[in-house]
């Protein structure tokens, strides 16, 4: 099989990032998450701190028509709000990295950036509420209430961000090749299922 690309959308607390890293290791390909931030910073001139502050955040200014023209022509960015400039920097970097080798891209509307590429497998990962809260508590050291608030806000932001740039519904199973609840099988079990799915999907693409 020639080069293939995997995108992972995920709800807050689902462990989607950990699944992506483990899946990439199992498949022997690269996972772009924190590495993507470094690449975007290198190519765009934005600091890593700026990128982390504005990535996957909904746009506060309604400049959709201006944004649409920018994506098509890759120009006219001067008047765009910082959120859109960061999005475009990530969008272009994802497309450039995807040309080089097989890889996994976590979040950041990667499936939208790669919608015209060959051999793209789109995954969405979620988790039970109790498990998601526990995951956030462990990851960030939050208490239960703060973890619940963090999850609610993060999911709301991701949904708005995804809908704004893709004009699609975030988390809708029709937008992905497979949706999996990480709580059902745990991290290792989820990675096993996804690795098997990827191999079967790639085989089907060849037929």
C-alpha positions in Angstrom: 0.0 0.0 0.0 1.2 3.5 -0.9 1.2 6.3 1.6 -2.0 6.6 3.7 -3.2 9.2 6.2 -5.3 8.9 9.3 -7.2 11.7 11.0 -8.5 11.6 14.6 -11.3 13.7 15.9 -12.0 13.3 19.6 -14.1 14.5 22.5 -12.4 16.0 25.6 -11.3 13.3 28.0 -11.6 10.5 25.4 -7.8 10.0 25.4 -7.8 10.5 21.6 -4.3 11.9 21.7 -3.0 8.9 23.5 -4.8 6.5 21.2 -3.3 8.3 18.2 0.2 8.1 19.5 -0.2 4.4 20.4 -1.8 3.6 17.1 1.0 5.4 15.2 3.6 3.3 17.1 1.8 0.1 16.3 1.5 1.0 12.6 5.0 2.3 12.3 4.0 5.8 11.2 4.3 9.3 12.6 1.7 10.9 14.8 1.4 14.7 14.4 0.1 16.4 17.5 2.7 18.4 19.5 5.0 17.8 16.6 2.5 19.6 14.3 2.7 22.7 16.6 6.4 22.8 16.2 6.1 22.5 12.4 3.5 25.2 12.2 5.6 27.5 14.3 8.6 26.9 12.1 6.7 27.6 8.9 4.4 30.4 10.0 6.5 32.5 12.3 3.9 32.2 15.1 5.3 31.1 18.5 4.3 27.8 19.8 2.6 29.6 22.7 0.4 31.6 20.3 -0.5 28.5 18.3 -1.5 26.6 21.4 -3.6 29.5 22.7 -5.7 29.8 19.5 -5.8 26.4 18.0 -9.2 24.6 17.9 -10.8 27.8 19.2 -14.0 29.2 17.7 -13.7 32.4 15.7 -15.0 35.5 17.5 -15.4 37.7 14.4 -17.8 36.7 11.7 -15.5 37.0 8.6 -16.5 33.7 7.0 -16.8 35.1 3.5 -13.3 36.7 3.8 -11.9 33.4 5.2 -13.5 31.4 2.3 -11.7 33.5 -0.3 -8.4 33.2 1.6 -8.5 29.4 1.6 -9.1 29.4 -2.1 -6.4 31.9 -3.0 -4.1 31.6 0.0 -3.9 35.4 0.2 -5.6 38.4 1.8 -4.8 37.3 5.3 -3.9 40.7 6.7 -7.4 41.5 8.0 -8.1 38.1 9.4 -8.5 37.6 13.2 -5.7 35.7 14.8 -7.8 32.5 15.2 -8.1 32.2 11.4 -4.5 33.0 10.8 -3.5 30.1 13.1 -6.1 27.9 11.4 -4.7 28.6 8.0 -1.1 28.1 9.2 -2.1 24.6 10.5 -4.2 23.9 7.4 -1.3 24.5 5.1 1.2 22.7 7.3 -1.0 19.6 7.5 -1.3 19.5 3.7 2.5 19.9 3.3 3.3 17.1 5.9 0.7 14.8 4.3 2.6 15.0 1.0 5.7 13.5 2.5 4.7 10.2 4.3 2.0 8.3 6.0 0.9 9.8 9.3 -1.8 10.4 11.9 -3.2 13.9 12.4 -5.0 14.6 15.7 -7.8 17.2 15.7 -7.5 20.6 14.0 -10.0 19.7 11.2 -7.4 17.6 9.6 -10.0 15.6 7.6 -11.1 18.9 6.0 -7.5 19.8 5.1 -7.0 16.3 3.6 -10.4 15.8 2.0 -9.0 15.7 -1.5 -6.0 13.4 -0.6 -6.0 9.6 -1.5 -6.2 6.9 1.2 -7.5 9.0 4.1 -9.1 7.1 7.1 -11.2 9.3 9.4 -11.6 8.2 13.0 -13.6 9.8 15.8 -13.0 8.8 19.5 -15.3 9.4 22.4 -15.6 8.1 26.0 -18.2 7.6 28.7 -18.7 10.8 30.8 -17.4 9.3 34.1 -14.3 8.0 32.3 -13.7 11.3 30.5 -13.9 13.2 33.8 -11.4 10.8 35.4 -9.1 11.2 32.4 -9.1 15.0 32.7 -8.6 14.9 36.5 -5.6 12.6 36.0 -4.1 14.6 33.1 -4.5 18.1 34.4 -4.8 17.6 38.2 -8.3 19.1 38.2 -11.0 18.3 40.8 -14.2 16.8 39.5 -16.1 20.0 39.1 -13.3 21.7 37.2 -12.8 18.7 35.0 -16.5 18.6 34.1 -16.5 22.3 33.2 -13.3 21.9 31.2 -14.9 19.0 29.2 -18.0 21.0 28.5 -16.2 24.1 27.3 -13.6 22.2 25.3 -16.3 20.1 23.5 -18.3 23.2 22.8 -15.3 25.0 21.4 -14.3 22.0 19.2 -17.8 21.7 17.9 -18.0 25.4 17.0 -14.5 25.3 15.4 -15.3 22.2 13.3 -18.7 23.5 12.2 -17.3 26.9 11.2 -14.5 25.6 9.1 -16.0 22.5 7.6 -19.7 23.4 7.6 -20.3 19.9 9.0 -21.5 18.6 12.4 -18.7 17.6 14.7 -19.0 14.1 16.0 -21.6 13.1 13.4 -20.7 9.4 12.5 -21.5 10.1 8.9 -18.4 12.3 8.7 -16.0 9.5 9.8 -15.1 6.0 8.7 -15.3 4.7 12.3 -16.4 6.0 15.7 -15.2 4.2 18.8 -15.9 4.6 22.5 -12.5 4.3 24.2 -14.2 3.4 27.5 -15.6 0.2 26.1 -12.2 -1.5 25.6 -9.7 0.8 27.2 -6.6 2.2 25.5 -4.9 -1.0 24.4 -8.2 -2.6 23.2 -9.2 0.5 21.3 -5.8 0.6 19.6 -6.1 -3.0 18.6 -9.5 -2.5 17.1 -8.4 0.6 15.2 -5.2 -1.0 13.9 -7.2 -3.9 12.5 -9.8 -1.5 11.0 -7.0 0.5 9.3 -5.5 -2.6 7.7 -8.9 -3.8 6.5 -9.8 -0.4 5.2 -6.6 0.0 3.3 -7.1 -3.5 1.8 -10.6 -2.4 0.7 -9.2 0.7 -0.8 -6.9 -1.3 -3.0 -9.7 -3.5 -4.4 
